[in-house]
Amino acid sequence: MGRKRLVLLGPPGAGKGTQAKMIAVKTGLVHLSTGDILRDEVSRGSQLGQEAKQWMDRGDLVPDKLITDMIEGEISKADGFILDGFPRTITQAKALGEVTPVDIAINIVLSRDDVIKRLSSRRTCRDCGRICNSLFSPPQVDGRCDMCDGELSQRSDDHPGVIRKRFDVYTRQTAPLIDLYRRQGTLQEIDGNLPPEEVLERIMALLVNDCSENSY
Ligand code: AP5
């Protein structure tokens, strides 16, 4: 068996990005985040970025075709991966299934109220990309990253109205994937309210147990 093909599911703010970064460090698996790729396209002002921005700013999903064209090549190249934010619709899940099977889909569960609290206080380092939280894990120096002293910023879609919209979009368009992966026998669930280190420990245990040859 080759390297693991992992999908992280869960509402906005469940901790997918936080966990994916830590799993990538521990396992060497490639972390592919459609949200990070899109934000990079937006900041570079590319054509894709300009098109995507209108949907992202409203809290809507970017059309499936733009997303699958953007990510499929990266997935095909990767020898094992952690998908964070993809697939997001049944159409995207089918497109993924045509490129590669998924070994394990982990749903990080978090309630709507917790999502709103967490995302309103999320901060991201402009330099190293580290994710933190001004309420739950405040930085040692206000506005600066604990890791590299870079400037912390707030995402433009992390405002209460857009956060609520993103949660509703998640419930309507992405939550059905939970059943899809359950039916495929690949679904595992983890309580997203556990401390980040404990969520990571549980994910690592699932990955190791799921792996008969003990390779990631
Ligand atoms: P994307 O960037 O994917 O956003 P999201 O799914 O809304 O997820 P988030 O990044 O908001 O949350 P997360 O689960 O990664 O949480 P995090 O680890 O940061 O997408 C943004 C937009 O791009 C979409 O709205 C859409 O427009 C577009 N898009 C992207 N992919 C697409 C696709 N496939 N199809 C179509 N459109 C697409 O943590 C959140 C906060 O909680 C942080 O402050 C963190 O420090 C804290 N935290 C994390 N874990 C814990 C814990 N265990 N306990 C306490 N606090 C914690």
py3Dmol code that shows the C-alpha trace and the ligand (Angstrom):
import py3Dmol

protein = """\
ATOM      1  CA  MET A   1       0.000   0.000   0.000  1.00  0.00           C
ATOM      2  CA  GLY A   2       1.223   3.511  -0.832  1.00  0.00           C
ATOM      3  CA  ARG A   3       1.002   6.698   1.187  1.00  0.00           C
ATOM      4  CA  LYS A   4      -2.260   7.748   2.842  1.00  0.00           C
ATOM      5  CA  ARG A   5      -4.993   9.671   1.020  1.00  0.00           C
ATOM      6  CA  LEU A   6      -6.815  11.615   3.714  1.00  0.00           C
ATOM      7  CA  VAL A   7      -9.823  13.962   3.432  1.00  0.00           C
ATOM      8  CA  LEU A   8     -10.599  16.362   6.300  1.00  0.00           C
ATOM      9  CA  LEU A   9     -14.291  17.270   6.561  1.00  0.00           C
ATOM     10  CA  GLY A  10     -16.040  19.616   8.977  1.00  0.00           C
ATOM     11  CA  PRO A  11     -17.663  23.050   9.071  1.00  0.00           C
ATOM     12  CA  PRO A  12     -15.688  26.274   8.665  1.00  0.00           C
ATOM     13  CA  GLY A  13     -13.583  26.752  11.781  1.00  0.00           C
ATOM     14  CA  ALA A  14     -13.670  23.077  12.845  1.00  0.00           C
ATOM     15  CA  GLY A  15      -9.859  23.050  12.787  1.00  0.00           C
ATOM     16  CA  LYS A  16      -9.146  21.433   9.400  1.00  0.00           C
ATOM     17  CA  GLY A  17      -6.309  23.832   8.523  1.00  0.00           C
ATOM     18  CA  THR A  18      -4.809  23.696  12.023  1.00  0.00           C
ATOM     19  CA  GLN A  19      -4.781  19.883  11.953  1.00  0.00           C
ATOM     20  CA  ALA A  20      -3.678  19.526   8.320  1.00  0.00           C
ATOM     21  CA  LYS A  21      -0.541  21.619   8.964  1.00  0.00           C
ATOM     22  CA  MET A  22       0.395  19.489  11.990  1.00  0.00           C
ATOM     23  CA  ILE A  23      -0.343  16.166  10.249  1.00  0.00           C
ATOM     24  CA  ALA A  24       1.811  17.264   7.283  1.00  0.00           C
ATOM     25  CA  VAL A  25       4.757  17.952   9.607  1.00  0.00           C
ATOM     26  CA  LYS A  26       4.343  14.587  11.371  1.00  0.00           C
ATOM     27  CA  THR A  27       3.784  12.443   8.295  1.00  0.00           C
ATOM     28  CA  GLY A  28       5.361  14.252   5.346  1.00  0.00           C
ATOM     29  CA  LEU A  29       2.046  13.996   3.482  1.00  0.00           C
ATOM     30  CA  VAL A  30       1.294  16.875   1.099  1.00  0.00           C
ATOM     31  CA  HIS A  31      -1.228  19.391   2.514  1.00  0.00           C
ATOM     32  CA  LEU A  32      -3.583  20.622  -0.209  1.00  0.00           C
ATOM     33  CA  SER A  33      -5.950  23.394   0.914  1.00  0.00           C
ATOM     34  CA  THR A  34      -8.253  24.786  -1.768  1.00  0.00           C
ATOM     35  CA  GLY A  35      -8.948  27.803   0.488  1.00  0.00           C
ATOM     36  CA  ASP A  36      -5.197  28.600   0.796  1.00  0.00           C
ATOM     37  CA  ILE A  37      -4.640  28.153  -2.957  1.00  0.00           C
ATOM     38  CA  LEU A  38      -7.597  30.451  -3.729  1.00  0.00           C
ATOM     39  CA  ARG A  39      -6.431  33.119  -1.247  1.00  0.00           C
ATOM     40  CA  ASP A  40      -2.996  33.009  -2.874  1.00  0.00           C
ATOM     41  CA  GLU A  41      -4.603  33.471  -6.325  1.00  0.00           C
ATOM     42  CA  VAL A  42      -6.628  36.414  -4.973  1.00  0.00           C
ATOM     43  CA  SER A  43      -3.573  38.096  -3.452  1.00  0.00           C
ATOM     44  CA  ARG A  44      -1.642  37.678  -6.730  1.00  0.00           C
ATOM     45  CA  GLY A  45      -4.599  39.170  -8.634  1.00  0.00           C
ATOM     46  CA  SER A  46      -4.660  36.276 -11.127  1.00  0.00           C
ATOM     47  CA  GLN A  47      -7.676  35.722 -13.367  1.00  0.00           C
ATOM     48  CA  LEU A  48      -8.783  32.779 -11.237  1.00  0.00           C
ATOM     49  CA  GLY A  49      -8.323  34.889  -8.096  1.00  0.00           C
ATOM     50  CA  GLN A  50     -10.416  37.733  -9.507  1.00  0.00           C
ATOM     51  CA  GLU A  51     -13.191  35.327 -10.473  1.00  0.00           C
ATOM     52  CA  ALA A  52     -13.113  33.422  -7.182  1.00  0.00           C
ATOM     53  CA  LYS A  53     -13.062  36.505  -4.951  1.00  0.00           C
ATOM     54  CA  GLN A  54     -16.697  37.439  -5.595  1.00  0.00           C
ATOM     55  CA  TRP A  55     -17.925  34.066  -4.279  1.00  0.00           C
ATOM     56  CA  MET A  56     -15.446  33.912  -1.393  1.00  0.00           C
ATOM     57  CA  ASP A  57     -16.320  37.401  -0.124  1.00  0.00           C
ATOM     58  CA  ARG A  58     -20.017  36.445   0.010  1.00  0.00           C
ATOM     59  CA  GLY A  59     -19.325  33.124   1.740  1.00  0.00           C
ATOM     60  CA  ASP A  60     -20.522  31.122  -1.276  1.00  0.00           C
ATOM     61  CA  LEU A  61     -18.682  28.229  -2.861  1.00  0.00           C
ATOM     62  CA  VAL A  62     -16.566  28.874  -5.938  1.00  0.00           C
ATOM     63  CA  PRO A  63     -18.047  26.950  -8.932  1.00  0.00           C
ATOM     64  CA  ASP A  64     -17.065  23.265  -9.075  1.00  0.00           C
ATOM     65  CA  LYS A  65     -15.393  23.460 -12.487  1.00  0.00           C
ATOM     66  CA  LEU A  66     -12.950  26.207 -11.385  1.00  0.00           C
ATOM     67  CA  ILE A  67     -12.069  24.206  -8.281  1.00  0.00           C
ATOM     68  CA  THR A  68     -11.598  20.812  -9.915  1.00  0.00           C
ATOM     69  CA  ASP A  69      -9.481  22.327 -12.736  1.00  0.00           C
ATOM     70  CA  MET A  70      -7.348  24.027 -10.071  1.00  0.00           C
ATOM     71  CA  ILE A  71      -6.744  21.034  -7.803  1.00  0.00           C
ATOM     72  CA  GLU A  72      -6.879  17.825  -9.853  1.00  0.00           C
ATOM     73  CA  GLY A  73      -3.333  18.148 -11.202  1.00  0.00           C
ATOM     74  CA  GLU A  74      -1.942  18.670  -7.682  1.00  0.00           C
ATOM     75  CA  ILE A  75      -3.791  15.597  -6.420  1.00  0.00           C
ATOM     76  CA  SER A  76      -2.597  13.411  -9.309  1.00  0.00           C
ATOM     77  CA  LYS A  77       1.018  14.447  -8.656  1.00  0.00           C
ATOM     78  CA  ALA A  78       0.919  13.795  -4.903  1.00  0.00           C
ATOM     79  CA  ASP A  79       2.040  10.477  -3.472  1.00  0.00           C
ATOM     80  CA  GLY A  80      -0.415  10.626  -0.576  1.00  0.00           C
ATOM     81  CA  PHE A  81      -2.147  13.805   0.628  1.00  0.00           C
ATOM     82  CA  ILE A  82      -4.244  15.621   3.192  1.00  0.00           C
ATOM     83  CA  LEU A  83      -7.171  17.370   1.493  1.00  0.00           C
ATOM     84  CA  ASP A  84      -8.394  20.383   3.475  1.00  0.00           C
ATOM     85  CA  GLY A  85     -11.515  22.120   2.108  1.00  0.00           C
ATOM     86  CA  PHE A  86     -11.913  19.764  -0.860  1.00  0.00           C
ATOM     87  CA  PRO A  87     -14.191  18.082  -1.808  1.00  0.00           C
ATOM     88  CA  ARG A  88     -16.977  20.486  -0.820  1.00  0.00           C
ATOM     89  CA  THR A  89     -19.877  19.239  -2.985  1.00  0.00           C
ATOM     90  CA  ILE A  90     -21.087  15.878  -4.246  1.00  0.00           C
ATOM     91  CA  THR A  91     -19.877  16.895  -7.746  1.00  0.00           C
ATOM     92  CA  GLN A  92     -16.370  17.573  -6.377  1.00  0.00           C
ATOM     93  CA  ALA A  93     -16.368  14.256  -4.485  1.00  0.00           C
ATOM     94  CA  LYS A  94     -17.258  12.407  -7.688  1.00  0.00           C
ATOM     95  CA  ALA A  95     -14.496  14.254  -9.583  1.00  0.00           C
ATOM     96  CA  LEU A  96     -12.016  13.289  -6.840  1.00  0.00           C
ATOM     97  CA  GLY A  97     -13.179   9.662  -6.992  1.00  0.00           C
ATOM     98  CA  GLU A  98     -12.358   9.597 -10.699  1.00  0.00           C
ATOM     99  CA  VAL A  99      -8.774  10.699  -9.984  1.00  0.00           C
ATOM    100  CA  THR A 100      -8.002   8.631  -6.872  1.00  0.00           C
ATOM    101  CA  PRO A 101      -9.650   6.668  -4.063  1.00  0.00           C
ATOM    102  CA  VAL A 102      -9.751   8.061  -0.518  1.00  0.00           C
ATOM    103  CA  ASP A 103      -8.388   5.894   2.317  1.00  0.00           C
ATOM    104  CA  ILE A 104      -9.891   7.805   5.199  1.00  0.00           C
ATOM    105  CA  ALA A 105     -12.282  10.769   5.602  1.00  0.00           C
ATOM    106  CA  ILE A 106     -12.224  12.421   9.016  1.00  0.00           C
ATOM    107  CA  ASN A 107     -15.155  14.621  10.014  1.00  0.00           C
ATOM    108  CA  ILE A 108     -14.195  17.164  12.702  1.00  0.00           C
ATOM    109  CA  VAL A 109     -17.497  17.984  14.414  1.00  0.00           C
ATOM    110  CA  LEU A 110     -18.260  21.497  15.752  1.00  0.00           C
ATOM    111  CA  SER A 111     -21.564  23.284  16.481  1.00  0.00           C
ATOM    112  CA  ARG A 112     -22.713  26.478  14.722  1.00  0.00           C
ATOM    113  CA  ASP A 113     -22.292  28.581  17.905  1.00  0.00           C
ATOM    114  CA  ASP A 114     -18.718  27.359  18.382  1.00  0.00           C
ATOM    115  CA  VAL A 115     -17.934  28.026  14.719  1.00  0.00           C
ATOM    116  CA  ILE A 116     -19.088  31.649  15.018  1.00  0.00           C
ATOM    117  CA  LYS A 117     -17.108  32.240  18.244  1.00  0.00           C
ATOM    118  CA  ARG A 118     -13.924  30.696  16.853  1.00  0.00           C
ATOM    119  CA  LEU A 119     -13.894  32.311  13.463  1.00  0.00           C
ATOM    120  CA  SER A 120     -14.654  35.804  14.755  1.00  0.00           C
ATOM    121  CA  SER A 121     -11.396  35.585  16.734  1.00  0.00           C
ATOM    122  CA  ARG A 122      -9.199  33.630  14.273  1.00  0.00           C
ATOM    123  CA  ARG A 123      -5.932  35.291  13.259  1.00  0.00           C
ATOM    124  CA  THR A 124      -3.414  34.100  10.628  1.00  0.00           C
ATOM    125  CA  CYS A 125       0.256  35.038  10.327  1.00  0.00           C
ATOM    126  CA  ARG A 126       0.961  36.947   7.105  1.00  0.00           C
ATOM    127  CA  ASP A 127       4.497  35.506   6.985  1.00  0.00           C
ATOM    128  CA  CYS A 128       4.418  31.838   8.057  1.00  0.00           C
ATOM    129  CA  GLY A 129       0.674  31.095   7.732  1.00  0.00           C
ATOM    130  CA  ARG A 130       0.350  29.896  11.333  1.00  0.00           C
ATOM    131  CA  ILE A 131      -3.280  29.915  12.524  1.00  0.00           C
ATOM    132  CA  CYS A 132      -4.066  31.141  16.037  1.00  0.00           C
ATOM    133  CA  ASN A 133      -6.943  32.622  17.976  1.00  0.00           C
ATOM    134  CA  SER A 134      -7.049  35.950  19.802  1.00  0.00           C
ATOM    135  CA  LEU A 135      -9.629  34.586  22.267  1.00  0.00           C
ATOM    136  CA  PHE A 136      -8.728  30.926  22.881  1.00  0.00           C
ATOM    137  CA  SER A 137      -4.928  30.975  22.402  1.00  0.00           C
ATOM    138  CA  PRO A 138      -3.914  34.652  22.431  1.00  0.00           C
ATOM    139  CA  PRO A 139      -0.442  35.452  21.048  1.00  0.00           C
ATOM    140  CA  GLN A 140       2.240  36.472  23.588  1.00  0.00           C
ATOM    141  CA  VAL A 141       2.609  39.861  21.879  1.00  0.00           C
ATOM    142  CA  ASP A 142      -0.637  41.401  20.663  1.00  0.00           C
ATOM    143  CA  GLY A 143      -0.925  41.222  16.859  1.00  0.00           C
ATOM    144  CA  ARG A 144       2.352  39.287  16.351  1.00  0.00           C
ATOM    145  CA  CYS A 145       2.918  35.615  15.549  1.00  0.00           C
ATOM    146  CA  ASP A 146       4.428  33.497  18.370  1.00  0.00           C
ATOM    147  CA  MET A 147       6.450  31.478  15.848  1.00  0.00           C
ATOM    148  CA  CYS A 148       8.045  34.114  13.586  1.00  0.00           C
ATOM    149  CA  ASP A 149       6.926  37.527  14.946  1.00  0.00           C
ATOM    150  CA  GLY A 150       5.080  38.162  11.634  1.00  0.00           C
ATOM    151  CA  GLU A 151       1.984  40.342  11.552  1.00  0.00           C
ATOM    152  CA  LEU A 152      -1.297  38.606  12.409  1.00  0.00           C
ATOM    153  CA  SER A 153      -4.255  39.365  10.135  1.00  0.00           C
ATOM    154  CA  GLN A 154      -7.962  38.597  10.048  1.00  0.00           C
ATOM    155  CA  ARG A 155      -9.395  36.857   6.994  1.00  0.00           C
ATOM    156  CA  SER A 156     -11.804  39.035   4.998  1.00  0.00           C
ATOM    157  CA  ASP A 157     -14.500  36.306   5.197  1.00  0.00           C
ATOM    158  CA  ASP A 158     -14.217  35.986   9.021  1.00  0.00           C
ATOM    159  CA  HIS A 159     -16.964  38.484   9.877  1.00  0.00           C
ATOM    160  CA  PRO A 160     -20.203  37.428  11.595  1.00  0.00           C
ATOM    161  CA  GLY A 161     -22.555  37.803   8.582  1.00  0.00           C
ATOM    162  CA  VAL A 162     -20.229  35.934   6.202  1.00  0.00           C
ATOM    163  CA  ILE A 163     -19.396  33.273   8.835  1.00  0.00           C
ATOM    164  CA  ARG A 164     -23.125  32.498   9.278  1.00  0.00           C
ATOM    165  CA  LYS A 165     -23.540  32.285   5.513  1.00  0.00           C
ATOM    166  CA  ARG A 166     -20.538  29.916   5.228  1.00  0.00           C
ATOM    167  CA  PHE A 167     -22.007  27.671   7.917  1.00  0.00           C
ATOM    168  CA  ASP A 168     -25.359  27.536   6.070  1.00  0.00           C
ATOM    169  CA  VAL A 169     -23.601  26.794   2.775  1.00  0.00           C
ATOM    170  CA  TYR A 170     -21.638  24.041   4.544  1.00  0.00           C
ATOM    171  CA  THR A 171     -24.851  22.503   5.939  1.00  0.00           C
ATOM    172  CA  ARG A 172     -26.562  22.540   2.547  1.00  0.00           C
ATOM    173  CA  GLN A 173     -23.744  21.631   0.171  1.00  0.00           C
ATOM    174  CA  THR A 174     -20.908  19.944   2.096  1.00  0.00           C
ATOM    175  CA  ALA A 175     -22.529  18.066   5.008  1.00  0.00           C
ATOM    176  CA  PRO A 176     -24.054  15.504   2.558  1.00  0.00           C
ATOM    177  CA  LEU A 177     -20.479  14.273   1.959  1.00  0.00           C
ATOM    178  CA  ILE A 178     -20.475  12.858   5.491  1.00  0.00           C
ATOM    179  CA  ASP A 179     -23.064  10.267   4.432  1.00  0.00           C
ATOM    180  CA  LEU A 180     -21.294   9.636   1.158  1.00  0.00           C
ATOM    181  CA  TYR A 181     -18.034   8.683   2.902  1.00  0.00           C
ATOM    182  CA  ARG A 182     -19.936   6.790   5.598  1.00  0.00           C
ATOM    183  CA  ARG A 183     -21.524   4.632   2.898  1.00  0.00           C
ATOM    184  CA  GLN A 184     -18.075   4.075   1.362  1.00  0.00           C
ATOM    185  CA  GLY A 185     -16.852   2.841   4.773  1.00  0.00           C
ATOM    186  CA  THR A 186     -14.079   5.443   5.056  1.00  0.00           C
ATOM    187  CA  LEU A 187     -15.665   7.891   7.534  1.00  0.00           C
ATOM    188  CA  GLN A 188     -14.349   8.599  11.054  1.00  0.00           C
ATOM    189  CA  GLU A 189     -15.588  11.349  13.397  1.00  0.00           C
ATOM    190  CA  ILE A 190     -13.708  13.425  15.979  1.00  0.00           C
ATOM    191  CA  ASP A 191     -15.030  15.986  18.468  1.00  0.00           C
ATOM    192  CA  GLY A 192     -13.628  19.347  17.331  1.00  0.00           C
ATOM    193  CA  ASN A 193     -14.034  20.768  20.859  1.00  0.00           C
ATOM    194  CA  LEU A 194     -11.125  18.688  22.146  1.00  0.00           C
ATOM    195  CA  PRO A 195      -7.825  20.556  22.507  1.00  0.00           C
ATOM    196  CA  PRO A 196      -5.912  20.704  19.181  1.00  0.00           C
ATOM    197  CA  GLU A 197      -3.163  18.332  20.435  1.00  0.00           C
ATOM    198  CA  GLU A 198      -5.770  15.731  21.376  1.00  0.00           C
ATOM    199  CA  VAL A 199      -7.551  16.028  18.029  1.00  0.00           C
ATOM    200  CA  LEU A 200      -4.154  15.463  16.378  1.00  0.00           C
ATOM    201  CA  GLU A 201      -3.418  12.437  18.566  1.00  0.00           C
ATOM    202  CA  ARG A 202      -6.748  10.877  17.579  1.00  0.00           C
ATOM    203  CA  ILE A 203      -6.191  11.547  13.893  1.00  0.00           C
ATOM    204  CA  MET A 204      -2.705  10.018  14.073  1.00  0.00           C
ATOM    205  CA  ALA A 205      -4.117   6.936  15.837  1.00  0.00           C
ATOM    206  CA  LEU A 206      -6.736   6.547  13.089  1.00  0.00           C
ATOM    207  CA  LEU A 207      -4.100   6.904  10.377  1.00  0.00           C
ATOM    208  CA  VAL A 208      -1.820   4.329  11.945  1.00  0.00           C
ATOM    209  CA  ASN A 209      -4.662   1.854  12.596  1.00  0.00           C
ATOM    210  CA  ASP A 210      -5.954   2.304   9.066  1.00  0.00           C
ATOM    211  CA  CYS A 211      -2.567   1.505   7.642  1.00  0.00           C
ATOM    212  CA  SER A 212      -1.784  -2.196   7.566  1.00  0.00           C
ATOM    213  CA  GLU A 213       1.846  -1.669   6.525  1.00  0.00           C
ATOM    214  CA  ASN A 214       2.257   1.203   8.987  1.00  0.00           C
ATOM    215  CA  SER A 215       3.343   3.684   6.312  1.00  0.00           C
ATOM    216  CA  TYR A 216       1.645   7.039   6.036  1.00  0.00           C
TER     217      TYR A 216
END
"""
ligand_1 = """\
57
AP5
P -11.599 27.595 3.389
O -10.360 28.366 3.551
O -11.542 26.161 3.069
O -12.477 27.880 4.672
P -13.434 26.938 5.567
O -13.783 25.600 5.101
O -14.557 27.863 5.774
O -12.585 26.551 6.721
P -11.752 27.470 7.593
O -10.412 27.716 6.969
O -12.578 28.704 7.914
O -11.661 26.654 8.944
P -10.757 25.429 9.410
O -11.627 24.246 9.615
O -9.560 25.258 8.519
O -10.333 25.970 10.845
P -8.913 26.507 11.375
O -7.951 25.389 11.527
O -8.480 27.714 10.624
O -12.532 28.264 2.253
C -12.718 29.658 2.170
C -13.582 29.969 0.946
O -12.906 29.536 -0.254
C -14.941 29.243 0.908
O -15.937 29.957 1.611
C -15.206 29.180 -0.603
O -15.677 30.410 -1.094
C -13.816 28.941 -1.182
N -13.500 27.501 -1.312
C -12.488 26.836 -0.693
N -12.488 25.538 -1.070
C -13.517 25.391 -1.947
C -14.043 24.277 -2.660
N -13.509 23.037 -2.547
N -15.125 24.480 -3.442
C -15.678 25.705 -3.574
N -15.240 26.804 -2.927
C -14.160 26.640 -2.115
O -9.347 26.946 12.888
C -10.304 27.967 13.103
C -9.996 28.693 14.428
O -10.196 27.776 15.513
C -8.543 29.192 14.570
O -8.546 30.402 15.262
C -7.844 28.086 15.386
O -6.765 28.600 16.137
C -8.985 27.605 16.277
N -8.918 26.183 16.597
C -8.585 25.161 15.759
N -8.683 23.969 16.393
C -9.108 24.263 17.655
C -9.409 23.443 18.797
N -9.319 22.098 18.750
N -9.824 24.067 19.926
C -9.951 25.439 19.967
N -9.650 26.256 18.930
C -9.252 25.674 17.785
"""
view = py3Dmol.view(width=600, height=400)
view.addModel(protein, "pdb")
view.setStyle({"model": 0}, {"cartoon": {"style": "trace"}})
view.addModel(ligand_1, "xyz")
view.setStyle({"model": 1}, {"stick": {}})
view.zoomTo()
view.show()
